[in-house]
Amino acid sequence: MNQNDMVSILGSGWLGLPLASSLQAAGKTVRLSTRTASKAKQLTGLNFKSYVVDIESSLYNLDDLDNLNNVQDFLQANTLIINITSKSSPAFQKLVAEIETSPIEHVLFISSTSVYGNNQGICKESDLLETETNLRKIEKLFTDNAHFDCSVIRFAGLIGRKRHPGRFFAGGKSIKDGYAKVNLIHQFDCIKLIETILQQQAWGEVFNGCADNHPTKKSYYTKMALSLGYPEPECFIAEPSASKIVCNEKIKTQLGYQFIYPDIFNIIC
């Protein structure tokens, strides 16, 4: 097996597992991590090479040799996709040290558009951020490292399987800042965009992942809630409203990316 066809995915949740399935169907050998032995057994049953890796525990405990060995076994690939919710800088620093002694040449770090301020207006990848969030500092642990090439995808809010936006209001939740704009992306587009970056070997870049349209929260979430038969949610208006709109032009011009769901009103969840 060519090592270029070997991918390790840190995180096997809502996005990581279907991504792994798609890459495996395309002929990649996929190593997939989880934080529990029971979940690892399930992944093995799905024909994945599964590993128990928890960067917030095993990398701290030098006496836990089994887990430390798991990390290096897990990193026996050309490409690492990091797709976990941890925001622990020390844990990521230790992970970076492990990557530096592994065969990994390329890292794709799944980040979030939360690095942009809510009042930033149009948000582009080239923007200088007024506030350097903890997430931005974690991004730089990978992008500034000379031992491997790294690209970052900043995904907007995630919708898709089991995440229909109307379900947010099943329990009577209200809409806050109703005139603020919505920034979302469908799970299918997340997977396709990741695969596009791998196919094009688009390393050393930062990309925004967000659908084309940005309706107000009031118009969008009201329609989504009503579409599931829920009552119209109560809506509050903030003064001033958040101005954040995530721009997706770079992935369309540089990667030639075409969305599966460019219009977030027309989604299947």
N, C-alpha and C positions, 0 to 999 in steps of 0.2 A: 504494500500500500504506500503510495506517494504521501509523504508527510504533509504536502500541501492540501491533501484531501482529508486531513485530520483536524477536527475542530473540538475544542473544549468549551463548554458553556457553563459558567458559574451561575447557578440559579435555574431551577426547573419548575417554576410556578406558572402563572397565567400566561405569560409570554414565552418563557424559556422552553417549556415542554412542547408546545406546538411548533416553535422554531426548530427544535431538535428533530422533530418528526419530519418537517419539511426538508431540512438539510440531509437527513438520512435517506429520504426518498430520492434525493438528487444524487446519491452516491457517496456522500461524505461519511467518514467514520466519526461518530460523535461520542465524546465523553461528556457525561452530564452529572452535575453535582446536586446534592441535596444536603440538608442539615441533620437528617435522621436516618437511622438504619432501616426502619420500616419503609420509608419512602424509597430508599435506595433499592430495596428488594422489589418494590413495585416497578421501578424503572428497569431493573434487570429483566423482569418479566415482559417488558416492552422491547426487549432486544437492544437496550442501550448499555454501554459500558458505564456503570454508575459508581459514584464515589461520595462518601460522606465528608463534606468540607464545610466548616463553619468558621469564617475568618475572624469572627469575634470571640471564639473560644479556643479552637485547636491551635491557632497560631500564637496565642499567648502562653499556652501551657507546654513548656518544653519537655515535661515528663510524659506528655501524651504522644509517644512515638508513633503509634498506629495512625493517628490523625495527621501528624506531620508527614509521614510517609505517603498518606493518601494525597496530600497536596502535590507532591512531586510526581506521583503516578498520574494524577489528574492532569498535570501540565505537560504531559508528553504529547504535544501536538504543535502544529505550526501557528495556529490562530487561537486566541482566547477571546471569548465574548463574555463580558462581565455584565450580568443582568440581575443584580440584587438590590434590595432596598436599604442596606446598611449605609449609615452616614458617619461611621467611625473612622476618623482619619488615622489613628494608630493602627487599626486593623488593616486598612488599605496600605499603609506604609510597609507592614510586614508582608502583605501579599506581593507588593512590588519587589521586595527583596527575594522572595521565592521565585518570581517570574524571571528575575535577572539570572538565576542559576539554572534555568530550564531551557528547552529548545524553542520556546515561544518567540516568534519573530514579529507577530502582529497582534495588537490588542484592539478590540472594538469595545469601547466603554459606553454603556447605555446610561444616559443622563436624563435630565429633565429641563423643561423650559422654565422651571422655577428659579433657575439662575438669573433670569431677567426680572427686573422690578415690575411691580404691578402698574406703575405709572410711567413706564418707559416708552409707551407709544409703539411704533413699529419696531419689532425686535429682529435684528439680523445677526448672523453669526460673527460678523466683523465688528460688531459694536463693542466699544469699551464699556465695561460694566461699572456703574457708579459704586456699587457695593459688592465686594468679593465675598460671596456666601461660602459656607463650609463645603457645599457641593462643588462650587467652582474650584476651591482649593484641592479637592479630591481629584477633579478632572486633571488639574495640572500635575499631580503626582504621576500621571500616566503620559500626558502629552509632552511633558518636559524631560522625560526619561530617554537617554540615548541608547539604552540596551535593546529597544524594540520600537517599531513604528506603531503609532496609535491614532485612531480616529474616534471621534465622539459623536454620538447621535443624541440630540436633546429632543426627547419626545414630549409632545403636549399631553393633555389629559387622555387617558386610554379608555376606549370604548370597544365593544365587540361582544364576543361570546361571554355570557353571564354578566355582562356589564352594560346592559341597556341603560342609557342615561335617564330614562323615565323612572327606573326603579329606585333612583335616589330619593324619590318622594313618596314611596310606598307607606312610610310611617308618618306622613304629615309634615315632612321637613319643608322649610320655607326657602325661597330664593333670596339670597343676599346680593346686594349691589346689582339690581336687575338690569341696569343699562350698560354694565360692563360687557365686553365682547367675549365670546366663547372661543377657546383654542383646544381642539380635540383631534384625535387621529384614531382610525380603526385598527384593530389588531391585525387584520390581513395586510394592511399597508405597512405596519411595523415590520412584519416578517419579510414582506417583499422588499422593503427598503434595506434591511439588513443584508438580504441576499444580493441585492444590487451592488452594495458596497464591496462585499466579498468577491463577487464576480469581476468587478472592475478594478479590484485592488486599489481602492481609493483611500490611501493611507495618508496620515498627516493632515487630516481635515476635521472641521467641526461642521455638522449638518443639523439643521432644524427639521424635525418630523412633525408636520401639522397639516391638516386638511386645508382646502382652499378657502372655504367661507367662514365668516365670523359673525353670526347673528348675535343679538343681545341675549344675555342669560334669560331674561323674561320671555322673549318670543320662543327661544329654542326649548328651554326646559318645560315651559307650559305645554307646548305641542307634544313633546316627548311623554310627559306625564299623562296627558289626555289620551294619547295613542294607546296606552296600556289600561285605560279605564279608570285611572286614578283621578281624584278631584283636582281642580286647578290649584296649584300650590300658591300660598301667600307669597307676595313679592315685596321686598323692601328696596328702596332707592337710596343709594349713597350719594353724597355731594362732597367732592366731585367723584364721578365714577372712575374706576380703574381704566386706564387707556391702553393696556397691553394687547397687542396683536402680533402673533408670531408669524413672521414671513417665511414662506417655503420656496422662494424663487431659486435658491441655490441648488437644491436637489433636482429641480426641473431643468435648469440650464446646464449645470455641470455634469449631472448624472443622466440626464434625459429621462428622469423618472416620471412615470404616468400613474396617477393614483387609481386604485380600485374603487375607493370611495372618496372622491374629491368633495362631494356635497354631504355634510354630516346630517342633513335632514333625510337623506336616502340611504339608510343603513339597514343591515340585517344583523341582528344580535342573537 
